[in-house]
Amino acid sequence: MKSSNIGGQAVMEGIMMRCGDRYSVGVRKPDGEIEVKVEPYKSWGKGKKLWKLPVFRGVLSFFESLVVGMKCLMYSASFIEEEDEPEQKEKLTKEEKRENDQKKEKQEQWMMYGTVAFSVILSIALFILLPYFIAGFLRHITNSELLISIAEACVRMLLFLGYLLLISRMKDIQRVFMYHGAEHKCINCVEHGLELNVDNVMKSSREHKRCGTSFLLFVMIVSIIFFLFIRVSSPWLRVVVRLLLLPVIAGVSYEIIRLAGSSDNWFVTMLSKPGLALQRLTTREPEPEMAEVAIKAVEAVFDWKAYLEENFPEQYGEKEL
């Protein structure tokens, strides 16, 4: 199976899909219509050889995905805001609306960067530093760095799983997870040689090897391996080393996910199993209306008919889709 190279993300009442140098955001508006917005995807590392190298490209992709994902999330949330304030907008003149939109765009841009920065800092504090300091209390009991490192790994994994369990119980998040399931089903539908329609999407799997959930799990596992074998004596230097290794950990995890998404090798498939199992927490079975949104988002940036003709010629080579 050849990867379609489509990547996606669930947003509020919608889905973002990215392929090549474009991404789309499909949102189900309060009136029931589907709004699809297409934007160019401009990579910060375009034309620079360094960011095409293994690991380095993963670091860049991780941060770009955070920024684009947050931008799409804020865009989808704007439809809810519009529904809440329709009367106020009607009272504004065209000039006032234009100035208001420009001001709002600047505010949203700064809010987006601020939110991304806060999210990164919070993630580092919760999943990297907190396990280290909690495990550090064992130094009052034992001098074994191996035991302390193992304890740190256990705390980190428990915090990660606990976090996923907690948010999976939130009603608003559960709806986002339904769209997450629709995103996976849509990509699986195409990559398994099925025509892209609601019926085929709904019967496709909601688990995918290139999912962000699997990526985060690999980040946890790779960080545990790194921190087990890279040791320094100074307590504060240990903190610094953990922070400096984060980009490398993200880059290595990206390479694993990239390999998993393009290989049917039995070992790679087994390696993907824990991440696929974890996706049972971060995806839900979607409604057919959600599948419609996913299809619209895919079709805006990806020629699925050409993909099927190229990769499944025995089925679609001579067939008009």
C-alpha positions as CSV (number, residue, x, y, z in Angstrom):
1,M,0.0,0.0,0.0
2,K,1.4,3.4,-1.0
3,S,0.9,6.2,1.4
4,S,-1.4,9.0,0.2
5,N,0.7,11.5,2.1
6,I,-2.5,13.1,3.4
7,G,-2.3,14.4,7.0
8,G,-5.1,15.7,9.0
9,Q,-6.4,17.0,12.3
10,A,-9.8,17.3,13.9
11,V,-11.0,20.8,14.7
12,M,-14.2,22.2,16.2
13,E,-17.1,20.8,14.1
14,G,-14.7,20.0,11.3
15,I,-11.5,18.6,9.9
16,M,-8.2,19.9,8.5
17,M,-6.6,18.0,5.7
18,R,-3.1,18.7,4.3
19,C,-1.4,17.3,1.2
20,G,1.7,18.7,-0.5
21,D,1.8,22.4,-0.5
22,R,-1.9,23.0,0.4
23,Y,-4.2,22.4,3.3
24,S,-7.9,22.7,3.7
25,V,-10.3,23.2,6.6
26,G,-13.8,21.8,6.3
27,V,-16.3,23.0,9.0
28,R,-20.0,22.2,9.5
29,K,-21.5,25.6,10.2
30,P,-24.4,26.1,12.7
31,D,-26.8,26.4,9.7
32,G,-25.8,22.9,8.5
33,E,-23.7,24.0,5.5
34,I,-20.1,22.8,5.0
35,E,-17.6,25.6,4.7
36,V,-14.3,24.6,3.1
37,K,-11.3,26.9,3.2
38,V,-8.1,26.1,1.2
39,E,-4.7,27.7,2.1
40,P,-1.2,27.3,0.8
41,Y,1.1,25.4,3.0
42,K,4.4,27.3,3.2
43,S,7.1,25.3,5.0
44,W,9.7,27.3,6.9
45,G,12.4,24.9,5.6
46,K,11.5,25.0,1.9
47,G,14.6,25.1,-0.2
48,K,16.9,24.4,2.7
49,K,18.7,21.1,2.6
50,L,19.2,20.9,6.4
51,W,15.5,20.5,7.0
52,K,15.2,17.7,4.5
53,L,17.6,15.5,6.5
54,P,16.2,12.7,8.7
55,V,15.4,13.8,12.3
56,F,15.8,17.5,11.3
57,R,12.7,17.3,9.0
58,G,10.8,15.8,11.9
59,V,11.6,18.7,14.2
60,L,10.5,21.1,11.6
61,S,7.3,19.2,10.8
62,F,6.4,19.0,14.5
63,F,6.5,22.7,15.1
64,E,4.9,23.5,11.7
65,S,2.0,21.1,12.6
66,L,1.5,22.8,15.9
67,V,1.2,26.3,14.3
68,V,-1.0,25.2,11.4
69,G,-3.1,23.0,13.7
70,M,-3.7,25.9,16.1
71,K,-4.5,28.2,13.2
72,C,-7.1,25.8,11.8
73,L,-8.6,25.3,15.3
74,M,-9.1,29.0,15.8
75,Y,-10.6,29.3,12.4
76,S,-13.2,26.6,13.2
77,A,-14.0,28.3,16.5
78,S,-14.7,31.5,14.7
79,F,-18.0,30.0,13.3
80,I,-19.2,29.5,16.9
81,E,-18.3,33.1,17.7
82,E,-20.2,34.4,14.7
83,E,-23.3,32.5,15.8
84,D,-23.1,34.0,19.3
85,E,-22.7,37.6,18.0
86,P,-24.9,38.1,14.9
87,E,-26.7,41.2,16.0
88,Q,-23.5,43.1,16.9
89,K,-22.0,42.4,13.4
90,E,-25.2,43.6,11.6
91,K,-24.9,47.1,13.3
92,L,-21.3,47.7,12.0
93,T,-20.7,49.6,8.7
94,K,-18.5,48.0,6.0
95,E,-15.5,50.0,7.0
96,E,-16.0,49.1,10.7
97,K,-16.3,45.5,9.7
98,R,-13.1,45.6,7.7
99,E,-11.2,47.3,10.5
100,N,-12.7,44.9,13.1
101,D,-11.7,41.9,10.9
102,Q,-8.1,43.2,10.5
103,K,-7.8,43.8,14.3
104,K,-9.3,40.4,15.0
105,E,-6.8,38.7,12.6
106,K,-3.8,40.3,14.3
107,Q,-5.1,39.4,17.7
108,E,-5.8,35.8,16.6
109,Q,-2.2,35.6,15.2
110,W,-0.6,36.6,18.4
111,M,-3.0,34.4,20.4
112,M,-2.1,31.5,18.1
113,Y,1.6,31.9,18.7
114,G,1.0,32.4,22.4
115,T,-1.1,29.4,22.7
116,V,1.4,27.2,20.8
117,A,4.2,28.5,23.1
118,F,2.1,27.8,26.2
119,S,1.1,24.3,25.0
120,V,4.8,23.4,24.4
121,I,5.9,24.8,27.8
122,L,3.0,23.0,29.6
123,S,3.7,19.7,27.8
124,I,7.4,19.9,28.8
125,A,6.5,20.7,32.4
126,L,3.9,18.0,32.7
127,F,5.5,15.1,30.8
128,I,9.2,15.8,31.0
129,L,10.1,17.8,34.1
130,L,7.4,16.6,36.5
131,P,8.2,12.9,36.1
132,Y,11.9,13.7,36.7
133,F,11.3,15.6,39.9
134,I,8.8,13.0,41.2
135,A,11.2,10.2,40.5
136,G,13.9,12.3,42.2
137,F,12.3,11.7,45.6
138,L,13.6,8.1,45.3
139,R,17.1,9.4,45.8
140,H,16.2,9.5,49.5
141,I,15.8,5.7,49.4
142,T,18.2,4.5,46.7
143,N,21.3,5.6,44.9
144,S,20.6,3.4,41.9
145,E,20.2,5.7,38.8
146,L,18.8,2.8,36.9
147,L,15.9,2.3,39.4
148,I,15.3,6.1,39.4
149,S,15.3,6.2,35.6
150,I,12.8,3.4,35.5
151,A,10.6,5.1,38.0
152,E,10.7,8.3,36.0
153,A,9.7,6.3,32.9
154,C,6.7,4.8,34.7
155,V,5.5,8.1,36.0
156,R,5.8,9.7,32.6
157,M,3.8,7.0,30.9
158,L,1.2,7.0,33.7
159,L,0.8,10.8,33.4
160,F,0.4,10.5,29.6
161,L,-2.2,7.7,29.7
162,G,-4.0,9.5,32.6
163,Y,-4.2,12.7,30.6
164,L,-5.7,10.9,27.6
165,L,-8.2,9.1,29.8
166,L,-9.2,12.3,31.4
167,I,-9.8,14.3,28.2
168,S,-11.6,11.4,26.5
169,R,-14.3,11.7,29.1
170,M,-15.1,15.4,28.3
171,K,-18.2,15.8,26.2
172,D,-16.9,18.6,24.0
173,I,-13.7,16.7,23.4
174,Q,-15.6,13.5,22.5
175,R,-17.2,15.3,19.6
176,V,-13.8,16.4,18.4
177,F,-12.7,12.8,18.7
178,M,-15.6,11.8,16.5
179,Y,-14.3,14.1,13.8
180,H,-10.8,12.6,14.4
181,G,-12.3,9.2,13.7
182,A,-13.9,10.6,10.5
183,E,-10.5,11.9,9.4
184,H,-8.8,8.5,9.8
185,K,-11.7,6.7,8.1
186,C,-11.5,9.0,5.1
187,I,-7.8,8.5,4.6
188,N,-8.1,4.7,5.2
189,C,-10.9,4.6,2.7
190,V,-8.7,6.0,-0.1
191,E,-5.5,4.1,0.9
192,H,-7.3,0.8,0.9
193,G,-8.6,1.3,-2.7
194,L,-12.2,2.3,-2.0
195,E,-14.0,5.2,-3.8
196,L,-14.4,8.2,-1.5
197,N,-18.1,8.3,-0.5
198,V,-19.9,8.3,2.8
199,D,-20.7,4.6,2.8
200,N,-17.1,3.5,2.2
201,V,-15.8,6.0,4.7
202,M,-18.1,4.8,7.4
203,K,-17.1,1.2,7.0
204,S,-13.3,2.0,7.0
205,S,-11.1,1.7,10.1
206,R,-10.8,4.7,12.5
207,E,-7.2,3.7,13.3
208,H,-4.2,4.9,11.3
209,K,-0.5,4.3,11.7
210,R,0.4,7.9,11.0
211,C,-1.9,9.4,13.7
212,G,-0.7,12.1,16.0
213,T,-1.6,9.9,19.0
214,S,0.8,7.3,17.9
215,F,3.4,10.0,17.4
216,L,3.0,11.2,21.0
217,L,3.2,7.6,22.3
218,F,6.5,7.2,20.4
219,V,7.7,10.5,21.9
220,M,7.1,9.0,25.3
221,I,8.8,5.7,24.5
222,V,11.8,7.3,22.7
223,S,12.3,9.8,25.6
224,I,12.3,6.9,28.1
225,I,15.0,5.1,26.1
226,F,17.1,8.3,25.7
227,F,16.9,9.2,29.4
228,L,17.7,5.7,30.5
229,F,21.0,5.6,28.7
230,I,22.1,9.3,28.7
231,R,23.0,10.1,32.2
232,V,24.9,13.0,33.9
233,S,25.8,13.6,37.5
234,S,24.6,17.1,38.1
235,P,20.8,17.4,38.9
236,W,20.4,20.7,37.0
237,L,22.5,19.4,34.1
238,R,20.1,16.5,33.9
239,V,17.2,18.9,33.4
240,V,19.2,20.8,30.7
241,V,20.0,17.6,28.9
242,R,16.3,16.6,28.9
243,L,15.3,19.9,27.4
244,L,18.1,19.8,24.8
245,L,17.1,16.3,23.7
246,L,13.5,17.2,23.1
247,P,13.9,18.2,19.4
248,V,16.0,15.0,18.8
249,I,13.2,12.9,20.4
250,A,10.6,14.6,18.3
251,G,12.7,14.1,15.2
252,V,13.3,10.4,15.9
253,S,9.6,9.8,16.7
254,Y,8.7,11.4,13.4
255,E,10.9,9.1,11.4
256,I,9.3,6.1,13.1
257,I,5.8,7.3,12.2
258,R,6.9,8.1,8.7
259,L,8.2,4.6,8.3
260,A,5.1,3.1,9.8
261,G,2.9,5.0,7.4
262,S,4.7,3.8,4.3
263,S,5.5,0.2,5.2
264,D,3.5,-3.1,5.6
265,N,6.5,-4.9,7.1
266,W,5.5,-7.2,9.9
267,F,7.9,-5.7,12.3
268,V,6.8,-2.2,11.6
269,T,3.2,-3.3,11.9
270,M,3.9,-4.8,15.3
271,L,5.7,-1.6,16.3
272,S,2.5,0.3,15.4
273,K,0.1,-1.8,17.4
274,P,0.4,0.1,20.8
275,G,-0.3,3.4,19.0
276,L,-3.3,1.9,17.2
277,A,-4.6,0.6,20.4
278,L,-4.2,4.0,22.1
279,Q,-6.3,5.6,19.3
280,R,-9.3,3.8,20.8
281,L,-9.2,6.6,23.3
282,T,-8.6,9.6,21.0
283,T,-11.1,8.6,18.2
284,R,-14.8,7.8,18.2
285,E,-17.2,6.4,15.6
286,P,-18.3,9.5,13.6
287,E,-21.7,10.3,12.3
288,P,-22.3,10.2,8.5
289,E,-22.5,14.0,8.5
290,M,-19.0,14.2,9.9
291,A,-17.8,11.8,7.1
292,E,-19.2,14.3,4.6
293,V,-17.1,17.1,6.1
294,A,-14.0,14.9,5.9
295,I,-14.7,14.1,2.2
296,K,-15.1,17.7,1.3
297,A,-11.8,18.6,3.1
298,V,-9.9,15.8,1.3
299,E,-11.3,16.6,-2.1
300,A,-10.2,20.2,-1.8
301,V,-6.5,19.3,-1.7
302,F,-6.2,15.7,-3.0
303,D,-7.1,14.0,-6.3
304,W,-8.2,10.7,-4.8
305,K,-9.4,9.4,-8.2
306,A,-5.9,9.8,-9.7
307,Y,-4.5,8.1,-6.6
308,L,-6.8,5.1,-7.1
309,E,-6.0,4.8,-10.8
310,E,-2.3,4.9,-10.1
311,N,-2.2,2.5,-7.1
312,F,-5.1,0.2,-7.9
313,P,-4.9,-0.1,-11.7
314,E,-6.5,-3.5,-11.8
315,Q,-9.7,-2.0,-10.3
316,Y,-9.6,1.6,-11.6
317,G,-7.2,1.7,-14.5
318,E,-9.8,1.5,-17.2
319,K,-12.7,2.7,-15.0
320,E,-14.3,6.1,-15.0
321,L,-14.7,7.0,-11.3
